[in-house]
Amino acid sequence: MTDEGKLIAEADKGVAAENALKITGEAFSELKKQLFDAWLASETRDEAGREKLWIATTQLSKVEDLLRKRVMNGRIAEREIDAIRKAAEQKKFLGVPLPLK
């Protein structure tokens, strides 16, 4: 796969991650709130239960962070693709590729 092909694949992953975040973003927020409320309502002595709530919150945040990183990587890949294509266009004169030196 060419470098541009890899960048296109990365950009596609970014678009998919952005769509997933749009769909699930509200659900992530609501679930985090529910977990926090459950933690507040838990007994201080219930260490195991409180730890499970903390782990759930942490894992949920990791999933959300992974999606956000993919979105950012996809945007960076799109910029790199644009730069590659712009550089290729600049090597043309009146639509005709210039000979390589």
N, C-alpha and C positions, 0 to 999 in steps of 0.2 A: 504494500500500500504506500502511495506517495505521501510526502509530508502534507500536501494539500488534502489528500484523502483522509489522513489522520485528523487534521484540523476540522474537516467537515463532520467527521464522526463525533468529535468532541463538541462541536457546535450543536449537533443534533441531540446529544445527551443533555446539553444545557437547556435546550428548548423543552425537552421532555421533563426535566427537573423543575423548570419554571412553571410548566403546566400543572405538575403534581403539587407544587407549593400553593398555587392558586386554588386548587381543589381542596387541599388538606389543611391549608393555613389556619382556617377558622377552627377546624377540628383539633389541631395541635394546641391552639390557645385554650380552647375549652377543656381539653384533657389535662393540660398543665394546671389550670385553675382547680379542677376537680381533685387532682392529686394533692395540691397545696391545701385545699380545704379539708381533705381527709387527714392530712398530716396535722393541721391545726386542731382537729377534733379528736385526734388519737390520744390515748393515755400516755403520759410521760414514761411510765414503766414498760410500755409495749415497744421495747427496743427492736425486736424482730419485725414487727409491723411497720414501724417508722422507717427502718432501714429498707424494707421492700418498696415503700413509697418513694424514698430517695432514689433508689436504683431505677425505678420506673421513670421518674422525672429525668434522671440523667440520660437514660437510654433514648427517651423521646427527644431530648435536646440534641443528642448525637445524630439521630436520623434527620432532624430538621437542619442541622449544621451541614451534614453531608449534601443534602439537596441544595442548600444555599451555595456551597462551594462548587457544585457542578454547574449551577447557573452562572457563577462568576467565571469559571473556566470556559464555559461555552461562549460567553461574551468576549472573552480574550481571544478565543479561537476565531470568532467572527471577525474581529479587528485584524487579526493576522491574515486571514483569507482575503479580506479587502485590500490589505497592503500588498499581498502577493499579486493579486489581479491588477491593481493599480500600477505596480512596477512593470508588469507584462504589457499593459496598455501603453506605457510611456516608451517602450522599445519599438513602437510602431510609428510610421510616418504615413499619414493619410490612409490609415487602416492596413498598411502593408508592413509586415515584420521587417525590421532592419537586420542586415546581416551581422552575425556575431564576429567580433574581432579576436 
